[in-house]
Amino acid sequence: MVVRQPRYSKEEFARRGDKIYETQVRPQVEAGNHGKIVAIDLETGDFEVDSSEIAACDRLEARHPNAQIWIVRIGSRYVRRFGGRGKRTA
Protein backbone atom coordinates (compact mmCIF):
# COMPACT_ATOMS: atom_id res chain seq x y z
CA MET A 1 0.00 0.00 0.00
CA VAL A 2 1.37 3.39 -0.99
CA VAL A 3 1.09 6.17 1.57
CA ARG A 4 0.20 9.33 -0.30
CA GLN A 5 1.33 12.67 1.08
CA PRO A 6 -1.21 15.50 0.97
CA ARG A 7 -0.25 18.37 -1.31
CA TYR A 8 -2.54 20.91 0.36
CA SER A 9 -3.27 22.13 3.87
CA LYS A 10 -6.44 20.77 5.47
CA GLU A 11 -8.18 24.09 4.86
CA GLU A 12 -7.15 24.24 1.20
CA PHE A 13 -8.08 20.59 0.71
CA ALA A 14 -11.59 21.24 2.05
CA ARG A 15 -11.99 24.50 0.12
CA ARG A 16 -11.00 22.88 -3.18
CA GLY A 17 -13.13 19.79 -2.55
CA ASP A 18 -16.25 21.78 -1.69
CA LYS A 19 -15.79 24.11 -4.66
CA ILE A 20 -15.35 21.29 -7.19
CA TYR A 21 -18.32 19.40 -5.74
CA GLU A 22 -20.66 22.40 -5.76
CA THR A 23 -19.68 23.80 -9.17
CA GLN A 24 -18.83 20.74 -11.28
CA VAL A 25 -19.95 17.47 -9.71
CA ARG A 26 -23.19 18.10 -7.81
CA PRO A 27 -25.27 19.09 -10.87
CA GLN A 28 -24.27 15.81 -12.54
CA VAL A 29 -24.83 13.40 -9.64
CA GLU A 30 -27.54 14.74 -7.34
CA ALA A 31 -30.58 13.31 -9.11
CA GLY A 32 -31.16 9.67 -8.20
CA ASN A 33 -28.02 9.23 -6.07
CA HIS A 34 -29.09 10.56 -2.66
CA GLY A 35 -27.02 8.95 0.10
CA LYS A 36 -24.32 7.58 -2.21
CA ILE A 37 -20.66 8.53 -1.98
CA VAL A 38 -18.82 10.62 -4.55
CA ALA A 39 -15.01 10.51 -4.56
CA ILE A 40 -13.43 13.50 -6.32
CA ASP A 41 -9.83 13.96 -7.45
CA LEU A 42 -8.98 17.53 -6.46
CA GLU A 43 -6.44 17.94 -9.23
CA THR A 44 -8.37 16.65 -12.25
CA GLY A 45 -11.99 17.07 -11.16
CA ASP A 46 -12.71 13.45 -12.15
CA PHE A 47 -15.05 11.58 -9.84
CA GLU A 48 -16.68 8.23 -9.09
CA VAL A 49 -20.05 7.53 -7.47
CA ASP A 50 -20.84 4.39 -5.49
CA SER A 51 -22.69 3.28 -2.37
CA SER A 52 -19.28 2.24 -0.99
CA GLU A 53 -16.48 4.70 -0.19
CA ILE A 54 -13.87 2.05 -0.90
CA ALA A 55 -15.28 1.09 -4.30
CA ALA A 56 -15.55 4.73 -5.41
CA CYS A 57 -11.99 5.51 -4.26
CA ASP A 58 -10.56 2.32 -5.78
CA ARG A 59 -12.03 3.10 -9.20
CA LEU A 60 -10.82 6.70 -9.04
CA GLU A 61 -7.32 5.60 -7.97
CA ALA A 62 -7.20 3.08 -10.82
CA ARG A 63 -7.54 6.01 -13.25
CA HIS A 64 -5.45 8.49 -11.21
CA PRO A 65 -2.91 6.69 -9.00
CA ASN A 66 -1.77 9.93 -7.34
CA ALA A 67 -5.25 11.33 -6.78
CA GLN A 68 -5.92 13.72 -3.92
CA ILE A 69 -9.38 12.43 -3.01
CA TRP A 70 -12.20 14.44 -1.41
CA ILE A 71 -15.26 12.40 -0.38
CA VAL A 72 -18.84 13.68 -0.14
CA ARG A 73 -22.12 11.92 0.66
CA ILE A 74 -24.65 13.13 -1.91
CA GLY A 75 -27.49 15.06 -0.29
CA SER A 76 -25.78 15.31 3.11
CA ARG A 77 -23.35 17.62 4.88
CA TYR A 78 -21.64 14.59 6.44
CA VAL A 79 -19.94 11.49 5.06
CA ARG A 80 -20.39 9.68 8.39
CA ARG A 81 -22.43 10.34 11.48
CA PHE A 82 -21.17 9.58 14.97
CA GLY A 83 -23.32 9.18 18.05
CA GLY A 84 -26.86 8.08 18.50
CA ARG A 85 -30.11 9.68 17.66
CA GLY A 86 -32.91 10.06 20.11
CA LYS A 87 -35.90 7.80 19.64
CA ARG A 88 -38.88 9.41 18.07
CA THR A 89 -42.05 9.34 20.07
CA ALA A 90 -45.42 9.33 18.46
GUVEX-844210 format. One record per residue: x, y, z of N, C-alpha, C in turn; residue in one letter; residue number from 1. Coordinates in nm, 2 decimals. Layout:
N
<rec <X, Y, Z>, <X, Y, Z>, <X, Y, Z>, A, NUM>
...
This chain:
90
<rec <0.08, -0.12, 0.00>, <0.00, 0.00, 0.00>, <0.09, 0.12, 0.00>, M, 1>
<rec <0.06, 0.22, -0.09>, <0.14, 0.34, -0.10>, <0.08, 0.44, -0.01>, V, 2>
<rec <0.16, 0.51, 0.07>, <0.11, 0.62, 0.16>, <0.13, 0.75, 0.08>, V, 3>
<rec <0.02, 0.81, 0.05>, <0.02, 0.93, -0.03>, <0.03, 1.05, 0.06>, R, 4>
<rec <0.12, 1.15, 0.03>, <0.13, 1.27, 0.11>, <0.04, 1.38, 0.05>, Q, 5>
<rec <-0.03, 1.44, 0.14>, <-0.12, 1.55, 0.10>, <-0.04, 1.67, 0.04>, P, 6>
<rec <-0.09, 1.72, -0.07>, <-0.02, 1.84, -0.13>, <-0.08, 1.97, -0.09>, R, 7>
<rec <-0.19, 1.97, -0.01>, <-0.25, 2.09, 0.04>, <-0.27, 2.09, 0.19>, Y, 8>
<rec <-0.29, 2.21, 0.25>, <-0.33, 2.21, 0.39>, <-0.47, 2.16, 0.40>, S, 9>
<rec <-0.51, 2.13, 0.52>, <-0.64, 2.08, 0.55>, <-0.75, 2.18, 0.50>, K, 10>
<rec <-0.72, 2.30, 0.52>, <-0.82, 2.41, 0.49>, <-0.83, 2.42, 0.33>, E, 11>
<rec <-0.71, 2.42, 0.27>, <-0.71, 2.42, 0.12>, <-0.78, 2.30, 0.06>, E, 12>
<rec <-0.75, 2.19, 0.12>, <-0.81, 2.06, 0.07>, <-0.96, 2.07, 0.07>, F, 13>
<rec <-1.01, 2.11, 0.19>, <-1.16, 2.12, 0.20>, <-1.22, 2.23, 0.11>, A, 14>
<rec <-1.15, 2.34, 0.10>, <-1.20, 2.45, 0.01>, <-1.21, 2.40, -0.13>, R, 15>
<rec <-1.10, 2.34, -0.18>, <-1.10, 2.29, -0.32>, <-1.21, 2.18, -0.34>, R, 16>
<rec <-1.22, 2.09, -0.24>, <-1.31, 1.98, -0.26>, <-1.46, 2.03, -0.26>, G, 17>
<rec <-1.49, 2.12, -0.17>, <-1.62, 2.18, -0.17>, <-1.65, 2.25, -0.30>, D, 18>
<rec <-1.56, 2.33, -0.34>, <-1.58, 2.41, -0.47>, <-1.60, 2.32, -0.59>, K, 19>
<rec <-1.52, 2.22, -0.60>, <-1.53, 2.13, -0.72>, <-1.67, 2.06, -0.71>, I, 20>
<rec <-1.70, 2.01, -0.59>, <-1.83, 1.94, -0.57>, <-1.95, 2.03, -0.61>, Y, 21>
<rec <-1.95, 2.15, -0.55>, <-2.07, 2.24, -0.58>, <-2.08, 2.29, -0.72>, E, 22>
<rec <-1.96, 2.32, -0.78>, <-1.97, 2.38, -0.92>, <-1.97, 2.28, -1.03>, T, 23>
<rec <-1.90, 2.17, -1.02>, <-1.88, 2.07, -1.13>, <-1.95, 1.94, -1.11>, Q, 24>
<rec <-1.95, 1.88, -0.99>, <-1.99, 1.75, -0.97>, <-2.14, 1.74, -0.93>, V, 25>
<rec <-2.18, 1.82, -0.83>, <-2.32, 1.81, -0.78>, <-2.43, 1.81, -0.89>, R, 26>
<rec <-2.42, 1.91, -0.99>, <-2.53, 1.91, -1.09>, <-2.54, 1.78, -1.17>, P, 27>
<rec <-2.43, 1.70, -1.18>, <-2.43, 1.58, -1.25>, <-2.47, 1.46, -1.17>, Q, 28>
<rec <-2.46, 1.46, -1.04>, <-2.48, 1.34, -0.96>, <-2.60, 1.34, -0.87>, V, 29>
<rec <-2.65, 1.46, -0.84>, <-2.75, 1.47, -0.73>, <-2.88, 1.39, -0.76>, E, 30>
<rec <-2.93, 1.40, -0.88>, <-3.06, 1.33, -0.91>, <-3.04, 1.18, -0.91>, A, 31>
<rec <-3.12, 1.11, -0.82>, <-3.12, 0.97, -0.82>, <-3.00, 0.90, -0.74>, G, 32>
<rec <-2.92, 0.98, -0.68>, <-2.80, 0.92, -0.61>, <-2.80, 0.96, -0.46>, N, 33>
<rec <-2.91, 1.01, -0.40>, <-2.91, 1.06, -0.27>, <-2.85, 0.95, -0.17>, H, 34>
<rec <-2.76, 0.99, -0.09>, <-2.70, 0.89, 0.01>, <-2.58, 0.82, -0.04>, G, 35>
<rec <-2.55, 0.82, -0.17>, <-2.43, 0.76, -0.22>, <-2.31, 0.85, -0.20>, K, 36>
<rec <-2.19, 0.79, -0.22>, <-2.07, 0.85, -0.20>, <-2.01, 0.90, -0.33>, I, 37>
<rec <-1.96, 1.02, -0.34>, <-1.88, 1.06, -0.46>, <-1.74, 1.09, -0.41>, V, 38>
<rec <-1.64, 1.03, -0.48>, <-1.50, 1.05, -0.46>, <-1.45, 1.14, -0.57>, A, 39>
<rec <-1.39, 1.25, -0.53>, <-1.34, 1.35, -0.63>, <-1.19, 1.37, -0.62>, I, 40>
<rec <-1.13, 1.36, -0.74>, <-0.98, 1.40, -0.75>, <-0.97, 1.55, -0.75>, D, 41>
<rec <-0.91, 1.61, -0.65>, <-0.90, 1.75, -0.65>, <-0.82, 1.81, -0.76>, L, 42>
<rec <-0.73, 1.74, -0.82>, <-0.64, 1.79, -0.92>, <-0.70, 1.78, -1.06>, E, 43>
<rec <-0.78, 1.68, -1.09>, <-0.84, 1.66, -1.23>, <-0.99, 1.70, -1.23>, T, 44>
<rec <-1.05, 1.69, -1.12>, <-1.20, 1.71, -1.12>, <-1.28, 1.58, -1.15>, G, 45>
<rec <-1.20, 1.47, -1.19>, <-1.27, 1.34, -1.21>, <-1.33, 1.29, -1.09>, D, 46>
<rec <-1.44, 1.21, -1.10>, <-1.50, 1.16, -0.98>, <-1.57, 1.02, -1.01>, F, 47>
<rec <-1.60, 0.95, -0.90>, <-1.67, 0.82, -0.91>, <-1.78, 0.83, -0.81>, E, 48>
<rec <-1.89, 0.76, -0.84>, <-2.01, 0.75, -0.75>, <-2.03, 0.61, -0.72>, V, 49>
<rec <-2.05, 0.58, -0.59>, <-2.08, 0.44, -0.55>, <-2.15, 0.44, -0.41>, D, 50>
<rec <-2.21, 0.34, -0.37>, <-2.27, 0.33, -0.24>, <-2.16, 0.30, -0.14>, S, 51>
<rec <-2.04, 0.26, -0.18>, <-1.93, 0.22, -0.10>, <-1.82, 0.32, -0.12>, S, 52>
<rec <-1.76, 0.38, -0.01>, <-1.65, 0.47, -0.02>, <-1.53, 0.40, -0.08>, E, 53>
<rec <-1.50, 0.28, -0.04>, <-1.39, 0.21, -0.09>, <-1.40, 0.18, -0.24>, I, 54>
<rec <-1.51, 0.14, -0.29>, <-1.53, 0.11, -0.43>, <-1.51, 0.24, -0.51>, A, 55>
<rec <-1.57, 0.35, -0.47>, <-1.56, 0.47, -0.54>, <-1.41, 0.52, -0.55>, A, 56>
<rec <-1.34, 0.51, -0.43>, <-1.20, 0.55, -0.43>, <-1.11, 0.46, -0.51>, C, 57>
<rec <-1.14, 0.33, -0.50>, <-1.06, 0.23, -0.58>, <-1.07, 0.26, -0.73>, D, 58>
<rec <-1.19, 0.28, -0.78>, <-1.20, 0.31, -0.92>, <-1.13, 0.44, -0.96>, R, 59>
<rec <-1.15, 0.54, -0.87>, <-1.08, 0.67, -0.90>, <-0.93, 0.65, -0.90>, L, 60>
<rec <-0.88, 0.58, -0.81>, <-0.73, 0.56, -0.80>, <-0.68, 0.47, -0.91>, E, 61>
<rec <-0.76, 0.39, -0.97>, <-0.72, 0.31, -1.08>, <-0.69, 0.40, -1.20>, A, 62>
<rec <-0.77, 0.51, -1.21>, <-0.75, 0.60, -1.33>, <-0.65, 0.71, -1.29>, R, 63>
<rec <-0.64, 0.74, -1.16>, <-0.55, 0.85, -1.12>, <-0.47, 0.80, -1.00>, H, 64>
<rec <-0.36, 0.73, -1.02>, <-0.29, 0.67, -0.90>, <-0.25, 0.77, -0.79>, P, 65>
<rec <-0.22, 0.89, -0.83>, <-0.18, 0.99, -0.73>, <-0.29, 1.09, -0.70>, N, 66>
<rec <-0.41, 1.05, -0.71>, <-0.53, 1.13, -0.68>, <-0.52, 1.19, -0.54>, A, 67>
<rec <-0.57, 1.31, -0.52>, <-0.59, 1.37, -0.39>, <-0.74, 1.37, -0.38>, Q, 68>
<rec <-0.80, 1.27, -0.30>, <-0.94, 1.24, -0.30>, <-1.02, 1.31, -0.19>, I, 69>
<rec <-1.12, 1.38, -0.23>, <-1.22, 1.44, -0.14>, <-1.35, 1.36, -0.15>, W, 70>
<rec <-1.41, 1.33, -0.04>, <-1.53, 1.24, -0.04>, <-1.65, 1.32, 0.02>, I, 71>
<rec <-1.76, 1.30, -0.05>, <-1.88, 1.37, -0.01>, <-2.00, 1.27, -0.02>, V, 72>
<rec <-2.09, 1.27, 0.07>, <-2.21, 1.19, 0.07>, <-2.32, 1.28, 0.00>, R, 73>
<rec <-2.37, 1.23, -0.11>, <-2.46, 1.31, -0.19>, <-2.59, 1.34, -0.11>, I, 74>
<rec <-2.63, 1.47, -0.10>, <-2.75, 1.51, -0.03>, <-2.73, 1.52, 0.12>, G, 75>
<rec <-2.60, 1.52, 0.17>, <-2.58, 1.53, 0.31>, <-2.46, 1.62, 0.34>, S, 76>
<rec <-2.45, 1.68, 0.45>, <-2.34, 1.76, 0.49>, <-2.23, 1.67, 0.54>, R, 77>
<rec <-2.26, 1.55, 0.58>, <-2.16, 1.46, 0.64>, <-2.14, 1.33, 0.57>, Y, 78>
<rec <-2.02, 1.28, 0.57>, <-1.99, 1.15, 0.51>, <-2.04, 1.04, 0.60>, V, 79>
<rec <-2.00, 1.06, 0.73>, <-2.04, 0.97, 0.84>, <-2.10, 1.05, 0.95>, R, 80>
<rec <-2.18, 0.97, 1.03>, <-2.24, 1.03, 1.15>, <-2.20, 0.95, 1.27>, R, 81>
<rec <-2.16, 1.02, 1.37>, <-2.12, 0.96, 1.50>, <-2.22, 0.99, 1.61>, F, 82>
<rec <-2.24, 0.90, 1.69>, <-2.33, 0.92, 1.80>, <-2.47, 0.87, 1.77>, G, 83>
<rec <-2.55, 0.86, 1.87>, <-2.69, 0.81, 1.85>, <-2.79, 0.92, 1.83>, G, 84>
<rec <-2.90, 0.88, 1.78>, <-3.01, 0.97, 1.77>, <-3.11, 0.93, 1.87>, R, 85>
<rec <-3.18, 1.03, 1.92>, <-3.29, 1.01, 2.01>, <-3.41, 0.93, 1.94>, G, 86>
<rec <-3.47, 0.85, 2.02>, <-3.59, 0.78, 1.96>, <-3.70, 0.88, 1.94>, K, 87>
<rec <-3.77, 0.86, 1.83>, <-3.89, 0.94, 1.81>, <-4.01, 0.89, 1.88>, R, 88>
<rec <-4.08, 0.98, 1.94>, <-4.20, 0.93, 2.01>, <-4.32, 0.98, 1.93>, T, 89>
<rec <-4.42, 0.90, 1.93>, <-4.54, 0.93, 1.85>, <-4.62, 1.05, 1.90>, A, 90>
